[in-house]
Amino acid sequence: MKKEYFFCYDQRLADFLRYEKNIEYITKARSVKNNFIFYLFEKSDLLQTAIDEWLKKGVQ
């Protein structure tokens, strides 16, 4: 079974997912390409619903 992942480079979105939606990330790391910190989440319906909610709020 192939798993898909969501790379989140937005600290505020990662905090929203983790603390408001109780979705844990797999790891926090630094990109080799650009040296930015990212949070890695496993894709799921719950994650997508939370991201959609974030986008509807317009908090970007």
mmCIF file of the N, C-alpha and C atoms, coordinates in Angstrom:
data_MODEL
# 
_entry.id   MODEL 
# 
loop_
_atom_site.group_PDB 
_atom_site.id 
_atom_site.type_symbol 
_atom_site.label_atom_id 
_atom_site.label_alt_id 
_atom_site.label_comp_id 
_atom_site.label_asym_id 
_atom_site.label_entity_id 
_atom_site.label_seq_id 
_atom_site.pdbx_PDB_ins_code 
_atom_site.Cartn_x 
_atom_site.Cartn_y 
_atom_site.Cartn_z 
_atom_site.occupancy 
_atom_site.B_iso_or_equiv 
_atom_site.pdbx_formal_charge 
_atom_site.auth_seq_id 
_atom_site.auth_comp_id 
_atom_site.auth_asym_id 
_atom_site.auth_atom_id 
_atom_site.pdbx_PDB_model_num 
ATOM 1   N N  . MET A 1 1  ? 0.839   -1.181 0.000  1.00 0.00 ? 1  MET A N  1 
ATOM 2   C CA . MET A 1 1  ? 0.000   0.000  0.000  1.00 0.00 ? 1  MET A CA 1 
ATOM 3   C C  . MET A 1 1  ? 0.881   1.241  0.000  1.00 0.00 ? 1  MET A C  1 
ATOM 4   N N  . LYS A 1 2  ? 0.668   2.110  -0.948 1.00 0.00 ? 2  LYS A N  1 
ATOM 5   C CA . LYS A 1 2  ? 1.459   3.329  -1.078 1.00 0.00 ? 2  LYS A CA 1 
ATOM 6   C C  . LYS A 1 2  ? 0.882   4.416  -0.170 1.00 0.00 ? 2  LYS A C  1 
ATOM 7   N N  . LYS A 1 3  ? 1.730   4.982  0.649  1.00 0.00 ? 3  LYS A N  1 
ATOM 8   C CA . LYS A 1 3  ? 1.305   6.085  1.503  1.00 0.00 ? 3  LYS A CA 1 
ATOM 9   C C  . LYS A 1 3  ? 1.718   7.392  0.853  1.00 0.00 ? 3  LYS A C  1 
ATOM 10  N N  . GLU A 1 4  ? 0.900   8.398  1.047  1.00 0.00 ? 4  GLU A N  1 
ATOM 11  C CA . GLU A 1 4  ? 1.206   9.719  0.525  1.00 0.00 ? 4  GLU A CA 1 
ATOM 12  C C  . GLU A 1 4  ? 1.400   10.663 1.702  1.00 0.00 ? 4  GLU A C  1 
ATOM 13  N N  . TYR A 1 5  ? 2.233   11.665 1.490  1.00 0.00 ? 5  TYR A N  1 
ATOM 14  C CA . TYR A 1 5  ? 2.590   12.558 2.571  1.00 0.00 ? 5  TYR A CA 1 
ATOM 15  C C  . TYR A 1 5  ? 2.376   14.011 2.185  1.00 0.00 ? 5  TYR A C  1 
ATOM 16  N N  . PHE A 1 6  ? 2.105   14.827 3.186  1.00 0.00 ? 6  PHE A N  1 
ATOM 17  C CA . PHE A 1 6  ? 1.927   16.259 3.020  1.00 0.00 ? 6  PHE A CA 1 
ATOM 18  C C  . PHE A 1 6  ? 3.085   16.952 3.725  1.00 0.00 ? 6  PHE A C  1 
ATOM 19  N N  . PHE A 1 7  ? 3.854   17.711 2.955  1.00 0.00 ? 7  PHE A N  1 
ATOM 20  C CA . PHE A 1 7  ? 4.972   18.476 3.496  1.00 0.00 ? 7  PHE A CA 1 
ATOM 21  C C  . PHE A 1 7  ? 4.447   19.872 3.813  1.00 0.00 ? 7  PHE A C  1 
ATOM 22  N N  . CYS A 1 8  ? 4.449   20.233 5.074  1.00 0.00 ? 8  CYS A N  1 
ATOM 23  C CA . CYS A 1 8  ? 3.920   21.519 5.514  1.00 0.00 ? 8  CYS A CA 1 
ATOM 24  C C  . CYS A 1 8  ? 5.073   22.432 5.908  1.00 0.00 ? 8  CYS A C  1 
ATOM 25  N N  . TYR A 1 9  ? 5.228   23.527 5.179  1.00 0.00 ? 9  TYR A N  1 
ATOM 26  C CA . TYR A 1 9  ? 6.288   24.493 5.457  1.00 0.00 ? 9  TYR A CA 1 
ATOM 27  C C  . TYR A 1 9  ? 5.762   25.706 6.223  1.00 0.00 ? 9  TYR A C  1 
ATOM 28  N N  . ASP A 1 10 ? 4.491   25.700 6.577  1.00 0.00 ? 10 ASP A N  1 
ATOM 29  C CA . ASP A 1 10 ? 3.861   26.820 7.276  1.00 0.00 ? 10 ASP A CA 1 
ATOM 30  C C  . ASP A 1 10 ? 3.710   26.472 8.753  1.00 0.00 ? 10 ASP A C  1 
ATOM 31  N N  . GLN A 1 11 ? 4.457   27.165 9.608  1.00 0.00 ? 11 GLN A N  1 
ATOM 32  C CA . GLN A 1 11 ? 4.437   26.900 11.046 1.00 0.00 ? 11 GLN A CA 1 
ATOM 33  C C  . GLN A 1 11 ? 3.032   27.064 11.632 1.00 0.00 ? 11 GLN A C  1 
ATOM 34  N N  . ARG A 1 12 ? 2.315   28.101 11.185 1.00 0.00 ? 12 ARG A N  1 
ATOM 35  C CA . ARG A 1 12 ? 0.967   28.329 11.727 1.00 0.00 ? 12 ARG A CA 1 
ATOM 36  C C  . ARG A 1 12 ? -0.003  27.223 11.320 1.00 0.00 ? 12 ARG A C  1 
ATOM 37  N N  . LEU A 1 13 ? 0.101   26.741 10.096 1.00 0.00 ? 13 LEU A N  1 
ATOM 38  C CA . LEU A 1 13 ? -0.749  25.629 9.668  1.00 0.00 ? 13 LEU A CA 1 
ATOM 39  C C  . LEU A 1 13 ? -0.390  24.369 10.435 1.00 0.00 ? 13 LEU A C  1 
ATOM 40  N N  . ALA A 1 14 ? 0.892   24.099 10.606 1.00 0.00 ? 14 ALA A N  1 
ATOM 41  C CA . ALA A 1 14 ? 1.317   22.916 11.358 1.00 0.00 ? 14 ALA A CA 1 
ATOM 42  C C  . ALA A 1 14 ? 0.797   22.973 12.794 1.00 0.00 ? 14 ALA A C  1 
ATOM 43  N N  . ASP A 1 15 ? 0.853   24.149 13.423 1.00 0.00 ? 15 ASP A N  1 
ATOM 44  C CA . ASP A 1 15 ? 0.334   24.310 14.786 1.00 0.00 ? 15 ASP A CA 1 
ATOM 45  C C  . ASP A 1 15 ? -1.175  24.092 14.818 1.00 0.00 ? 15 ASP A C  1 
ATOM 46  N N  . PHE A 1 16 ? -1.881  24.618 13.815 1.00 0.00 ? 16 PHE A N  1 
ATOM 47  C CA . PHE A 1 16 ? -3.328  24.423 13.722 1.00 0.00 ? 16 PHE A CA 1 
ATOM 48  C C  . PHE A 1 16 ? -3.663  22.936 13.626 1.00 0.00 ? 16 PHE A C  1 
ATOM 49  N N  . LEU A 1 17 ? -2.958  22.237 12.758 1.00 0.00 ? 17 LEU A N  1 
ATOM 50  C CA . LEU A 1 17 ? -3.220  20.809 12.579 1.00 0.00 ? 17 LEU A CA 1 
ATOM 51  C C  . LEU A 1 17 ? -2.923  20.031 13.857 1.00 0.00 ? 17 LEU A C  1 
ATOM 52  N N  . ARG A 1 18 ? -1.825  20.367 14.479 1.00 0.00 ? 18 ARG A N  1 
ATOM 53  C CA . ARG A 1 18 ? -1.396  19.622 15.665 1.00 0.00 ? 18 ARG A CA 1 
ATOM 54  C C  . ARG A 1 18 ? -2.210  19.961 16.904 1.00 0.00 ? 18 ARG A C  1 
ATOM 55  N N  . TYR A 1 19 ? -2.363  21.238 17.206 1.00 0.00 ? 19 TYR A N  1 
ATOM 56  C CA . TYR A 1 19 ? -2.963  21.633 18.486 1.00 0.00 ? 19 TYR A CA 1 
ATOM 57  C C  . TYR A 1 19 ? -4.477  21.834 18.444 1.00 0.00 ? 19 TYR A C  1 
ATOM 58  N N  . GLU A 1 20 ? -5.008  22.270 17.299 1.00 0.00 ? 20 GLU A N  1 
ATOM 59  C CA . GLU A 1 20 ? -6.456  22.464 17.229 1.00 0.00 ? 20 GLU A CA 1 
ATOM 60  C C  . GLU A 1 20 ? -7.184  21.242 16.676 1.00 0.00 ? 20 GLU A C  1 
ATOM 61  N N  . LYS A 1 21 ? -6.506  20.496 15.808 1.00 0.00 ? 21 LYS A N  1 
ATOM 62  C CA . LYS A 1 21 ? -7.145  19.330 15.188 1.00 0.00 ? 21 LYS A CA 1 
ATOM 63  C C  . LYS A 1 21 ? -6.575  18.002 15.692 1.00 0.00 ? 21 LYS A C  1 
ATOM 64  N N  . ASN A 1 22 ? -5.593  18.067 16.557 1.00 0.00 ? 22 ASN A N  1 
ATOM 65  C CA . ASN A 1 22 ? -4.985  16.860 17.150 1.00 0.00 ? 22 ASN A CA 1 
ATOM 66  C C  . ASN A 1 22 ? -4.468  15.874 16.107 1.00 0.00 ? 22 ASN A C  1 
ATOM 67  N N  . ILE A 1 23 ? -3.875  16.412 15.053 1.00 0.00 ? 23 ILE A N  1 
ATOM 68  C CA . ILE A 1 23 ? -3.271  15.567 14.024 1.00 0.00 ? 23 ILE A CA 1 
ATOM 69  C C  . ILE A 1 23 ? -1.760  15.643 14.219 1.00 0.00 ? 23 ILE A C  1 
ATOM 70  N N  . GLU A 1 24 ? -1.165  14.541 14.555 1.00 0.00 ? 24 GLU A N  1 
ATOM 71  C CA . GLU A 1 24 ? 0.268   14.515 14.826 1.00 0.00 ? 24 GLU A CA 1 
ATOM 72  C C  . GLU A 1 24 ? 1.060   14.411 13.524 1.00 0.00 ? 24 GLU A C  1 
ATOM 73  N N  . TYR A 1 25 ? 2.164   15.108 13.479 1.00 0.00 ? 25 TYR A N  1 
ATOM 74  C CA . TYR A 1 25 ? 3.046   14.981 12.330 1.00 0.00 ? 25 TYR A CA 1 
ATOM 75  C C  . TYR A 1 25 ? 3.992   13.805 12.539 1.00 0.00 ? 25 TYR A C  1 
ATOM 76  N N  . ILE A 1 26 ? 4.534   13.304 11.439 1.00 0.00 ? 26 ILE A N  1 
ATOM 77  C CA . ILE A 1 26 ? 5.450   12.172 11.493 1.00 0.00 ? 26 ILE A CA 1 
ATOM 78  C C  . ILE A 1 26 ? 6.822   12.631 11.953 1.00 0.00 ? 26 ILE A C  1 
ATOM 79  N N  . THR A 1 27 ? 7.260   13.748 11.380 1.00 0.00 ? 27 THR A N  1 
ATOM 80  C CA . THR A 1 27 ? 8.578   14.276 11.740 1.00 0.00 ? 27 THR A CA 1 
ATOM 81  C C  . THR A 1 27 ? 8.642   15.756 11.416 1.00 0.00 ? 27 THR A C  1 
ATOM 82  N N  . LYS A 1 28 ? 9.564   16.419 12.073 1.00 0.00 ? 28 LYS A N  1 
ATOM 83  C CA . LYS A 1 28 ? 9.900   17.813 11.780 1.00 0.00 ? 28 LYS A CA 1 
ATOM 84  C C  . LYS A 1 28 ? 11.337  17.774 11.305 1.00 0.00 ? 28 LYS A C  1 
ATOM 85  N N  . ALA A 1 29 ? 11.610  18.403 10.166 1.00 0.00 ? 29 ALA A N  1 
ATOM 86  C CA . ALA A 1 29 ? 12.958  18.312 9.593  1.00 0.00 ? 29 ALA A CA 1 
ATOM 87  C C  . ALA A 1 29 ? 13.286  19.586 8.818  1.00 0.00 ? 29 ALA A C  1 
ATOM 88  N N  . ARG A 1 30 ? 14.498  19.630 8.337  1.00 0.00 ? 30 ARG A N  1 
ATOM 89  C CA . ARG A 1 30 ? 14.964  20.756 7.533  1.00 0.00 ? 30 ARG A CA 1 
ATOM 90  C C  . ARG A 1 30 ? 15.216  20.256 6.112  1.00 0.00 ? 30 ARG A C  1 
ATOM 91  N N  . SER A 1 31 ? 14.679  20.972 5.145  1.00 0.00 ? 31 SER A N  1 
ATOM 92  C CA . SER A 1 31 ? 14.840  20.605 3.744  1.00 0.00 ? 31 SER A CA 1 
ATOM 93  C C  . SER A 1 31 ? 16.301  20.740 3.310  1.00 0.00 ? 31 SER A C  1 
ATOM 94  N N  . VAL A 1 32 ? 16.790  19.749 2.609  1.00 0.00 ? 32 VAL A N  1 
ATOM 95  C CA . VAL A 1 32 ? 18.151  19.786 2.086  1.00 0.00 ? 32 VAL A CA 1 
ATOM 96  C C  . VAL A 1 32 ? 18.244  20.804 0.948  1.00 0.00 ? 32 VAL A C  1 
ATOM 97  N N  . LYS A 1 33 ? 17.162  20.942 0.190  1.00 0.00 ? 33 LYS A N  1 
ATOM 98  C CA . LYS A 1 33 ? 17.161  21.825 -0.972 1.00 0.00 ? 33 LYS A CA 1 
ATOM 99  C C  . LYS A 1 33 ? 17.214  23.307 -0.609 1.00 0.00 ? 33 LYS A C  1 
ATOM 100 N N  . ASN A 1 34 ? 16.389  23.709 0.378  1.00 0.00 ? 34 ASN A N  1 
ATOM 101 C CA . ASN A 1 34 ? 16.284  25.142 0.652  1.00 0.00 ? 34 ASN A CA 1 
ATOM 102 C C  . ASN A 1 34 ? 16.533  25.521 2.114  1.00 0.00 ? 34 ASN A C  1 
ATOM 103 N N  . ASN A 1 35 ? 16.813  24.526 2.944  1.00 0.00 ? 35 ASN A N  1 
ATOM 104 C CA . ASN A 1 35 ? 17.140  24.737 4.357  1.00 0.00 ? 35 ASN A CA 1 
ATOM 105 C C  . ASN A 1 35 ? 15.948  25.201 5.201  1.00 0.00 ? 35 ASN A C  1 
ATOM 106 N N  . PHE A 1 36 ? 14.722  25.138 4.655  1.00 0.00 ? 36 PHE A N  1 
ATOM 107 C CA . PHE A 1 36 ? 13.535  25.518 5.409  1.00 0.00 ? 36 PHE A CA 1 
ATOM 108 C C  . PHE A 1 36 ? 13.069  24.342 6.265  1.00 0.00 ? 36 PHE A C  1 
ATOM 109 N N  . ILE A 1 37 ? 12.476  24.652 7.412  1.00 0.00 ? 37 ILE A N  1 
ATOM 110 C CA . ILE A 1 37 ? 11.907  23.617 8.279  1.00 0.00 ? 37 ILE A CA 1 
ATOM 111 C C  . ILE A 1 37 ? 10.536  23.229 7.742  1.00 0.00 ? 37 ILE A C  1 
ATOM 112 N N  . PHE A 1 38 ? 10.243  21.920 7.770  1.00 0.00 ? 38 PHE A N  1 
ATOM 113 C CA . PHE A 1 38 ? 8.925   21.439 7.365  1.00 0.00 ? 38 PHE A CA 1 
ATOM 114 C C  . PHE A 1 38 ? 8.437   20.386 8.345  1.00 0.00 ? 38 PHE A C  1 
ATOM 115 N N  . TYR A 1 39 ? 7.129   20.175 8.320  1.00 0.00 ? 39 TYR A N  1 
ATOM 116 C CA . TYR A 1 39 ? 6.477   19.136 9.119  1.00 0.00 ? 39 TYR A CA 1 
ATOM 117 C C  . TYR A 1 39 ? 5.881   18.145 8.139  1.00 0.00 ? 39 TYR A C  1 
ATOM 118 N N  . LEU A 1 40 ? 6.077   16.883 8.378  1.00 0.00 ? 40 LEU A N  1 
ATOM 119 C CA . LEU A 1 40 ? 5.591   15.845 7.479  1.00 0.00 ? 40 LEU A CA 1 
ATOM 120 C C  . LEU A 1 40 ? 4.381   15.152 8.097  1.00 0.00 ? 40 LEU A C  1 
ATOM 121 N N  . PHE A 1 41 ? 3.258   15.210 7.389  1.00 0.00 ? 41 PHE A N  1 
ATOM 122 C CA . PHE A 1 41 ? 2.020   14.573 7.826  1.00 0.00 ? 41 PHE A CA 1 
ATOM 123 C C  . PHE A 1 41 ? 1.648   13.475 6.842  1.00 0.00 ? 41 PHE A C  1 
ATOM 124 N N  . GLU A 1 42 ? 1.050   12.417 7.340  1.00 0.00 ? 42 GLU A N  1 
ATOM 125 C CA . GLU A 1 42 ? 0.508   11.395 6.445  1.00 0.00 ? 42 GLU A CA 1 
ATOM 126 C C  . GLU A 1 42 ? -0.853  11.884 5.960  1.00 0.00 ? 42 GLU A C  1 
ATOM 127 N N  . LYS A 1 43 ? -1.071  11.817 4.649  1.00 0.00 ? 43 LYS A N  1 
ATOM 128 C CA . LYS A 1 43 ? -2.341  12.283 4.081  1.00 0.00 ? 43 LYS A CA 1 
ATOM 129 C C  . LYS A 1 43 ? -3.488  11.387 4.549  1.00 0.00 ? 43 LYS A C  1 
ATOM 130 N N  . SER A 1 44 ? -4.614  12.036 4.833  1.00 0.00 ? 44 SER A N  1 
ATOM 131 C CA . SER A 1 44 ? -5.826  11.329 5.231  1.00 0.00 ? 44 SER A CA 1 
ATOM 132 C C  . SER A 1 44 ? -7.012  12.249 4.980  1.00 0.00 ? 44 SER A C  1 
ATOM 133 N N  . ASP A 1 45 ? -8.204  11.694 5.056  1.00 0.00 ? 45 ASP A N  1 
ATOM 134 C CA . ASP A 1 45 ? -9.402  12.510 4.900  1.00 0.00 ? 45 ASP A CA 1 
ATOM 135 C C  . ASP A 1 45 ? -9.480  13.553 6.013  1.00 0.00 ? 45 ASP A C  1 
ATOM 136 N N  . LEU A 1 46 ? -9.117  13.164 7.233  1.00 0.00 ? 46 LEU A N  1 
ATOM 137 C CA . LEU A 1 46 ? -9.125  14.076 8.374  1.00 0.00 ? 46 LEU A CA 1 
ATOM 138 C C  . LEU A 1 46 ? -8.168  15.240 8.134  1.00 0.00 ? 46 LEU A C  1 
ATOM 139 N N  . LEU A 1 47 ? -6.979  14.946 7.645  1.00 0.00 ? 47 LEU A N  1 
ATOM 140 C CA . LEU A 1 47 ? -6.001  15.994 7.349  1.00 0.00 ? 47 LEU A CA 1 
ATOM 141 C C  . LEU A 1 47 ? -6.537  16.923 6.272  1.00 0.00 ? 47 LEU A C  1 
ATOM 142 N N  . GLN A 1 48 ? -7.096  16.391 5.211  1.00 0.00 ? 48 GLN A N  1 
ATOM 143 C CA . GLN A 1 48 ? -7.602  17.222 4.115  1.00 0.00 ? 48 GLN A CA 1 
ATOM 144 C C  . GLN A 1 48 ? -8.731  18.120 4.583  1.00 0.00 ? 48 GLN A C  1 
ATOM 145 N N  . THR A 1 49 ? -9.616  17.597 5.421  1.00 0.00 ? 49 THR A N  1 
ATOM 146 C CA . THR A 1 49 ? -10.719 18.390 5.956  1.00 0.00 ? 49 THR A CA 1 
ATOM 147 C C  . THR A 1 49 ? -10.184 19.553 6.792  1.00 0.00 ? 49 THR A C  1 
ATOM 148 N N  . ALA A 1 50 ? -9.173  19.284 7.600  1.00 0.00 ? 50 ALA A N  1 
ATOM 149 C CA . ALA A 1 50 ? -8.574  20.329 8.426  1.00 0.00 ? 50 ALA A CA 1 
ATOM 150 C C  . ALA A 1 50 ? -7.888  21.388 7.567  1.00 0.00 ? 50 ALA A C  1 
ATOM 151 N N  . ILE A 1 51 ? -7.179  20.976 6.534  1.00 0.00 ? 51 ILE A N  1 
ATOM 152 C CA . ILE A 1 51 ? -6.518  21.924 5.632  1.00 0.00 ? 51 ILE A CA 1 
ATOM 153 C C  . ILE A 1 51 ? -7.573  22.777 4.913  1.00 0.00 ? 51 ILE A C  1 
ATOM 154 N N  . ASP A 1 52 ? -8.650  22.147 4.467  1.00 0.00 ? 52 ASP A N  1 
ATOM 155 C CA . ASP A 1 52 ? -9.729  22.896 3.811  1.00 0.00 ? 52 ASP A CA 1 
ATOM 156 C C  . ASP A 1 52 ? -10.311 23.935 4.754  1.00 0.00 ? 52 ASP A C  1 
ATOM 157 N N  . GLU A 1 53 ? -10.493 23.568 6.016  1.00 0.00 ? 53 GLU A N  1 
ATOM 158 C CA . GLU A 1 53 ? -11.013 24.505 7.022  1.00 0.00 ? 53 GLU A CA 1 
ATOM 159 C C  . GLU A 1 53 ? -10.041 25.679 7.182  1.00 0.00 ? 53 GLU A C  1 
ATOM 160 N N  . TRP A 1 54 ? -8.761  25.397 7.254  1.00 0.00 ? 54 TRP A N  1 
ATOM 161 C CA . TRP A 1 54 ? -7.727  26.426 7.374  1.00 0.00 ? 54 TRP A CA 1 
ATOM 162 C C  . TRP A 1 54 ? -7.787  27.401 6.180  1.00 0.00 ? 54 TRP A C  1 
ATOM 163 N N  . LEU A 1 55 ? -7.917  26.840 4.998  1.00 0.00 ? 55 LEU A N  1 
ATOM 164 C CA . LEU A 1 55 ? -7.963  27.673 3.798  1.00 0.00 ? 55 LEU A CA 1 
ATOM 165 C C  . LEU A 1 55 ? -9.218  28.541 3.754  1.00 0.00 ? 55 LEU A C  1 
ATOM 166 N N  . LYS A 1 56 ? -10.353 27.997 4.221  1.00 0.00 ? 56 LYS A N  1 
ATOM 167 C CA . LYS A 1 56 ? -11.601 28.767 4.240  1.00 0.00 ? 56 LYS A CA 1 
ATOM 168 C C  . LYS A 1 56 ? -11.504 29.942 5.199  1.00 0.00 ? 56 LYS A C  1 
ATOM 169 N N  . LYS A 1 57 ? -10.740 29.765 6.281  1.00 0.00 ? 57 LYS A N  1 
ATOM 170 C CA . LYS A 1 57 ? -10.556 30.859 7.238  1.00 0.00 ? 57 LYS A CA 1 
ATOM 171 C C  . LYS A 1 57 ? -9.738  31.989 6.628  1.00 0.00 ? 57 LYS A C  1 
ATOM 172 N N  . GLY A 1 58 ? -8.956  31.650 5.592  1.00 0.00 ? 58 GLY A N  1 
ATOM 173 C CA . GLY A 1 58 ? -8.132  32.653 4.938  1.00 0.00 ? 58 GLY A CA 1 
ATOM 174 C C  . GLY A 1 58 ? -6.932  33.061 5.748  1.00 0.00 ? 58 GLY A C  1 
ATOM 175 N N  . VAL A 1 59 ? -6.492  32.176 6.613  1.00 0.00 ? 59 VAL A N  1 
ATOM 176 C CA . VAL A 1 59 ? -5.347  32.471 7.477  1.00 0.00 ? 59 VAL A CA 1 
ATOM 177 C C  . VAL A 1 59 ? -4.088  31.977 6.772  1.00 0.00 ? 59 VAL A C  1 
ATOM 178 N N  . GLN A 1 60 ? -3.515  32.847 5.969  1.00 0.00 ? 60 GLN A N  1 
ATOM 179 C CA . GLN A 1 60 ? -2.323  32.440 5.237  1.00 0.00 ? 60 GLN A CA 1 
ATOM 180 C C  . GLN A 1 60 ? -1.294  33.448 5.388  1.00 0.00 ? 60 GLN A C  1 
# 
